[in-house]
């Protein structure tokens, strides 16, 4: 993965202009999703996503990070319309697509595409590569088979594969090649948003950097906006323009990538970064002042009252244990602005710096 972090092509994919100048292409407002669990005799409710609000601007890369089980994948599935929220709203290019008309939801399905985590499970083993890539085109548009094949060949070339692979089946490819096929399929309808749910976690380390660089190159060439979900905070820093940190179904912090990584304002963000390998002496000096996160997250079946991070937080007070912190604007160094859900964010920034 070191080759990725030093690759200038990734840095070139960073957002070059202010987000205020870009249109909001996808907006979530208070998205909530719960699931029933347990048996009929002893049932319970799990709140996978609880009141998440965020915006994705055209051409932006928004990273979403957090521990396993924090709700990242459920949020991703709601953003592409695979899960219906129990509460809240989802807007695509200004249109409410939460529970709208079929025509509006078709607009969402074509414009927002998903790249799944497992390239082995996301491709139909009975279909050829050509059929896999052109299936969404055949469903959405009237296009002849020859034209669809030409489009599939063009997309394969875009992701670094040869057109002579169109007649092969998924089992004839490596994991990295299968993920490239999945990326080609996601681009078949010319979407302006890609939602990537841990797109490299199932791949060998030797090919992870290649796929990340491919996504960065596609973002730069096509101008597509990307929601990038990952566990590797180092990768997220080098591909994302902004980062959202989730904890137990809620947003803990949301802000510009450099600001969030250099001066995290939420104790949970500080703990995550403390566990991330760093490359420079300056980084190690800053991280030495932060706390290493211990223990396991509370059960989502019975989350703690107040701030959900309070049982693991070294700054927790009675207020943290009783009052849910709202996601609020916080002005950081250099007039950078981020949002944080912490009663003591200003103090946390001082401690981290």
C-alpha positions as CSV (number, residue, x, y, z in Angstrom):
1,X,0.0,0.0,0.0
2,X,3.0,2.3,0.3
3,X,3.0,2.8,-3.5
4,X,-0.5,4.2,-3.3
5,X,0.4,6.8,-0.6
6,X,3.3,8.1,-2.7
7,X,1.5,8.1,-6.1
8,X,1.1,11.7,-7.3
9,X,-1.9,10.6,-9.4
10,X,-3.9,10.1,-6.2
11,X,-3.0,13.5,-5.0
12,X,-4.0,15.0,-8.3
13,X,-7.5,13.6,-7.8
14,X,-8.0,15.8,-4.7
15,X,-10.7,18.4,-4.8
16,X,-9.1,21.6,-6.2
17,X,-11.8,24.2,-5.6
18,X,-14.1,25.1,-2.6
19,X,-17.1,22.9,-2.0
20,X,-19.4,25.9,-1.9
21,X,-18.9,26.3,-5.7
22,X,-20.1,22.8,-6.4
23,X,-23.7,21.7,-6.7
24,X,-25.1,19.2,-4.2
25,X,-25.7,16.0,-6.1
26,X,-26.8,13.8,-3.2
27,X,-28.1,14.8,0.2
28,X,-29.2,12.8,3.2
29,X,-31.3,14.4,5.9
30,X,-31.7,12.6,9.2
31,X,-31.5,9.1,7.7
32,X,-32.5,6.4,10.2
33,X,-32.6,2.6,9.7
34,X,-33.5,0.0,12.3
35,X,-33.7,-3.7,12.1
36,X,-35.5,-6.3,14.1
37,X,-33.3,-9.0,15.7
38,X,-33.7,-11.9,18.1
39,X,-36.5,-14.5,18.2
40,X,-40.2,-14.2,18.3
41,X,-40.2,-14.7,22.0
42,X,-37.4,-12.2,22.7
43,X,-37.1,-9.6,19.9
44,X,-35.1,-6.4,19.9
45,X,-34.5,-3.5,17.6
46,X,-31.0,-2.5,16.3
47,X,-30.5,1.1,15.2
48,X,-28.0,0.7,12.4
49,X,-28.1,4.3,11.3
50,X,-29.5,7.0,13.5
51,X,-30.2,10.5,12.1
52,X,-27.3,10.8,9.7
53,X,-27.3,14.0,7.6
54,X,-24.6,14.8,5.0
55,X,-24.1,16.3,1.5
56,X,-22.1,15.1,-1.5
57,X,-21.0,17.7,-4.0
58,X,-20.5,17.2,-7.7
59,X,-17.0,15.8,-8.3
60,X,-16.2,15.4,-4.6
61,X,-14.7,12.3,-2.9
62,X,-16.3,11.9,0.5
63,X,-14.7,9.3,2.8
64,X,-16.7,7.4,5.5
65,X,-14.7,5.7,8.2
66,X,-15.5,4.0,11.5
67,X,-15.2,0.6,13.3
68,X,-17.0,-2.5,12.0
69,X,-20.7,-2.3,12.9
70,X,-21.0,1.5,13.0
71,X,-23.5,1.6,10.1
72,X,-21.3,2.5,7.2
73,X,-22.6,-0.2,4.8
74,X,-26.2,0.3,5.8
75,X,-25.8,4.0,5.0
76,X,-24.2,3.2,1.7
77,X,-27.2,0.9,0.8
78,X,-29.6,3.7,1.6
79,X,-27.7,6.2,-0.5
80,X,-28.1,4.0,-3.6
81,X,-31.7,3.1,-2.8
82,X,-31.2,-0.6,-1.9
83,X,-32.5,0.1,1.7
84,X,-35.5,2.3,2.5
85,X,-34.9,4.6,5.5
86,X,-37.4,4.3,8.4
87,X,-37.1,8.1,8.8
88,X,-35.4,11.0,7.1
89,X,-35.1,11.9,3.5
90,X,-32.7,11.3,0.6
91,X,-32.5,13.8,-2.3
92,X,-30.7,13.3,-5.6
93,X,-30.1,16.4,-7.6
94,X,-32.8,18.3,-5.7
95,X,-35.5,15.5,-6.1
96,X,-36.8,13.7,-3.1
97,X,-36.2,10.0,-3.9
98,X,-36.9,8.6,-0.4
99,X,-40.3,7.2,-1.2
100,X,-41.0,9.0,-4.4
101,X,-42.6,7.9,-7.7
102,X,-41.1,5.0,-9.6
103,X,-39.8,7.5,-12.2
104,X,-37.9,9.5,-9.6
105,X,-36.4,6.3,-8.1
106,X,-35.3,5.2,-11.6
107,X,-33.5,8.5,-11.8
108,X,-31.6,7.6,-8.6
109,X,-30.8,4.0,-9.8
110,X,-29.3,5.3,-13.0
111,X,-27.4,8.2,-11.5
112,X,-26.0,6.6,-8.3
113,X,-24.2,3.3,-8.7
114,X,-22.6,1.0,-6.1
115,X,-19.3,-0.9,-6.1
116,X,-19.6,-3.7,-3.7
117,X,-17.0,-5.1,-1.3
118,X,-16.8,-8.7,-2.5
119,X,-16.0,-9.1,-6.2
120,X,-16.6,-12.8,-5.9
121,X,-20.2,-12.5,-4.7
122,X,-21.2,-9.4,-6.7
123,X,-20.8,-10.9,-10.2
124,X,-23.2,-13.6,-11.6
125,X,-21.0,-16.6,-12.3
126,X,-23.3,-17.8,-15.1
127,X,-23.0,-14.6,-17.1
128,X,-20.2,-13.5,-19.4
129,X,-18.4,-10.3,-18.8
130,X,-20.2,-8.7,-21.7
131,X,-23.6,-9.6,-20.3
132,X,-22.6,-8.4,-16.8
133,X,-21.5,-5.0,-18.0
134,X,-24.4,-4.5,-20.5
135,X,-27.2,-5.8,-18.3
136,X,-28.0,-2.4,-16.8
137,X,-27.8,-0.8,-20.3
138,X,-30.3,-3.3,-21.7
139,X,-32.6,-2.6,-18.8
140,X,-32.5,1.2,-19.1
141,X,-32.0,1.9,-22.8
142,X,-33.0,0.7,-26.2
143,X,-29.6,-0.2,-27.7
144,X,-28.7,-2.9,-30.2
145,X,-26.5,-5.8,-29.1
146,X,-23.6,-4.6,-31.3
147,X,-23.7,-1.1,-29.7
148,X,-23.9,-2.6,-26.2
149,X,-20.8,-4.7,-27.0
150,X,-18.9,-1.7,-28.2
151,X,-19.9,0.1,-25.0
152,X,-18.7,-2.9,-22.9
153,X,-15.4,-2.9,-24.7
154,X,-15.0,0.8,-24.1
155,X,-15.7,0.4,-20.4
156,X,-13.2,-2.5,-20.1
157,X,-10.5,-0.4,-21.6
158,X,-11.4,2.4,-19.1
159,X,-10.7,0.0,-16.2
160,X,-7.5,-1.5,-17.7
161,X,-8.8,-4.7,-19.2
162,X,-8.9,-6.0,-22.8
163,X,-11.9,-6.3,-25.0
164,X,-11.1,-10.0,-25.8
165,X,-12.1,-10.7,-22.2
166,X,-15.8,-10.0,-22.9
167,X,-16.7,-13.6,-23.6
168,X,-15.1,-15.0,-20.4
169,X,-16.8,-15.8,-17.1
170,X,-16.0,-14.4,-13.7
171,X,-14.3,-17.5,-12.4
172,X,-11.6,-17.0,-15.1
173,X,-10.4,-13.8,-13.4
174,X,-8.4,-12.8,-10.4
175,X,-10.0,-10.8,-7.5
176,X,-8.5,-7.6,-8.7
177,X,-9.8,-8.2,-12.3
178,X,-13.2,-9.0,-11.0
179,X,-13.4,-5.8,-9.1
180,X,-12.4,-3.9,-12.2
181,X,-15.3,-5.6,-14.0
182,X,-17.6,-4.5,-11.2
183,X,-16.3,-1.0,-11.6
184,X,-17.0,-1.1,-15.4
185,X,-20.5,-2.3,-14.7
186,X,-21.1,0.5,-12.3
187,X,-20.1,3.0,-15.0
188,X,-22.4,1.5,-17.7
189,X,-25.1,4.1,-17.3
190,X,-22.8,7.1,-17.0
191,X,-23.6,7.8,-13.3
192,X,-22.5,11.0,-11.6
193,X,-22.2,9.2,-8.1
194,X,-20.3,6.1,-7.2
195,X,-20.8,4.6,-3.7
196,X,-17.9,2.3,-2.9
197,X,-18.5,0.0,0.0
198,X,-15.0,-1.2,1.2
199,X,-14.0,-1.8,-2.5
200,X,-10.6,-3.2,-1.7
201,X,-10.9,-4.9,1.6
202,X,-11.5,-8.4,0.0
203,X,-8.4,-8.0,-2.3
204,X,-4.8,-8.9,-1.8
205,X,-2.7,-6.1,-0.5
206,X,-0.6,-6.2,-3.7
207,X,-3.6,-5.2,-5.8
208,X,-5.4,-2.9,-3.4
209,X,-3.3,0.2,-4.5
210,X,-4.0,-0.6,-8.2
211,X,-7.7,-0.5,-7.7
212,X,-7.6,2.7,-5.5
213,X,-5.5,4.4,-8.2
214,X,-8.0,3.3,-10.8
215,X,-10.9,4.9,-8.9
216,X,-8.9,8.1,-8.4
217,X,-8.1,8.2,-12.2
218,X,-11.8,7.6,-13.1
219,X,-12.8,10.3,-10.7
220,X,-10.4,12.7,-12.3
221,X,-11.3,11.8,-15.9
222,X,-15.1,11.5,-15.6
223,X,-15.7,14.0,-12.8
224,X,-17.8,11.5,-11.0
225,X,-18.5,12.1,-7.2
226,X,-17.5,9.2,-5.0
227,X,-18.6,8.1,-1.5
228,X,-15.6,6.0,-0.4
229,X,-16.1,3.7,2.6
230,X,-13.0,2.1,4.1
231,X,-11.3,0.9,7.2
232,X,-7.8,2.1,6.1
233,X,-7.6,5.7,7.3
234,X,-4.3,6.2,5.4
235,X,-6.0,5.4,2.1
236,X,-9.0,7.6,2.9
237,X,-6.7,10.6,3.6
238,X,-5.1,10.4,0.2
239,X,-8.2,10.0,-1.9
240,X,-10.9,11.9,0.0
241,X,-11.7,15.6,0.0
242,X,-13.8,15.4,3.1
243,X,-14.2,12.6,5.7
244,X,-17.2,11.6,7.8
245,X,-16.5,9.6,11.0
246,X,-19.3,7.3,12.2
247,X,-19.7,5.7,15.6
248,X,-22.6,3.4,16.5
249,X,-24.9,4.7,13.8
250,X,-24.3,8.4,14.2
251,X,-21.9,10.9,12.8
252,X,-19.1,11.9,15.2
253,X,-17.3,14.3,13.0
254,X,-17.4,15.6,9.4
255,X,-14.9,17.9,7.8
256,X,-12.2,18.7,5.4
257,X,-9.7,15.9,5.2
258,X,-6.5,17.8,6.1
259,X,-8.3,19.6,9.0
260,X,-9.8,16.4,10.4
261,X,-6.6,14.4,10.2
262,X,-4.3,17.2,11.5
263,X,-6.6,18.6,14.2
264,X,-9.3,16.1,15.0
265,X,-12.0,17.6,17.3
266,X,-13.8,14.4,18.5
267,X,-12.1,12.1,21.0
268,X,-13.2,9.1,18.9
269,X,-11.5,10.5,15.8
270,X,-8.4,11.1,17.8
271,X,-8.4,7.5,19.0
272,X,-8.9,6.2,15.5
273,X,-5.9,8.2,14.2
274,X,-3.8,7.0,17.2
275,X,-4.2,3.5,15.9
276,X,-3.1,4.5,12.3
277,X,0.5,3.9,11.3
278,X,2.1,7.3,10.4
279,X,5.0,8.1,8.2
280,X,6.5,11.2,9.6
281,X,8.1,12.2,12.9
282,X,5.8,15.2,13.1
283,X,2.7,12.9,12.9
284,X,4.1,10.6,15.5
285,X,4.7,13.6,17.8
286,X,1.1,14.7,17.5
287,X,-0.3,11.2,17.9
288,X,1.7,10.6,21.0
289,X,-0.6,13.1,22.8
290,X,-3.7,11.3,21.8
291,X,-5.4,8.3,23.4
292,X,-5.5,4.7,22.1
293,X,-9.0,3.4,21.9
294,X,-9.7,0.4,24.1
295,X,-12.6,-2.0,24.6
296,X,-15.5,-2.8,22.3
297,X,-18.3,-0.5,21.2
298,X,-21.5,-0.9,23.2
299,X,-24.2,-3.1,21.8
300,X,-26.4,-1.4,19.2
301,X,-29.4,-3.2,20.7
302,X,-28.9,-1.3,24.0
303,X,-26.9,1.9,23.2
304,X,-25.8,4.1,26.0
305,X,-27.8,7.3,26.8
306,X,-26.4,10.7,25.8
307,X,-23.3,10.5,23.6
308,X,-22.9,6.9,22.5
309,X,-19.1,7.2,22.8
310,X,-19.2,8.2,26.5
311,X,-18.4,4.7,28.0
312,X,-15.1,4.7,26.2
313,X,-14.3,8.4,26.3
314,X,-11.7,9.8,28.7
315,X,-13.3,13.3,28.6
316,X,-16.9,12.1,29.4
317,X,-18.9,14.2,31.9
318,X,-22.4,13.9,33.3
319,X,-23.6,16.0,30.4
320,X,-22.1,13.5,28.0
321,X,-23.9,10.6,29.7
322,X,-27.3,12.3,29.6
323,X,-27.5,14.7,26.7
324,X,-27.1,13.7,23.0
325,X,-24.6,16.0,21.4
326,X,-25.9,17.6,18.2
327,X,-23.7,17.8,15.1
328,X,-22.6,21.4,15.2
329,X,-20.2,23.7,13.3
330,X,-16.8,24.2,14.8
331,X,-14.3,26.7,13.5
332,X,-10.8,25.3,13.5
333,X,-7.3,26.6,12.9
334,X,-7.0,28.8,9.8
335,X,-10.7,29.4,9.7
336,X,-11.3,25.8,8.5
337,X,-14.8,24.6,9.4
338,X,-16.0,21.1,10.3
339,X,-18.9,19.6,12.1
340,X,-18.6,17.6,15.3
341,X,-21.0,15.9,17.7
342,X,-19.1,16.5,21.0
343,X,-19.9,18.7,24.0
344,X,-16.2,19.3,24.6
345,X,-14.9,19.6,21.1
346,X,-13.0,22.8,21.7
347,X,-11.2,21.3,24.6
348,X,-10.5,18.1,22.6
349,X,-8.8,20.1,19.8
350,X,-6.6,21.8,22.4
351,X,-5.6,18.5,23.9
352,X,-4.9,17.0,20.5
353,X,-2.8,19.9,19.3
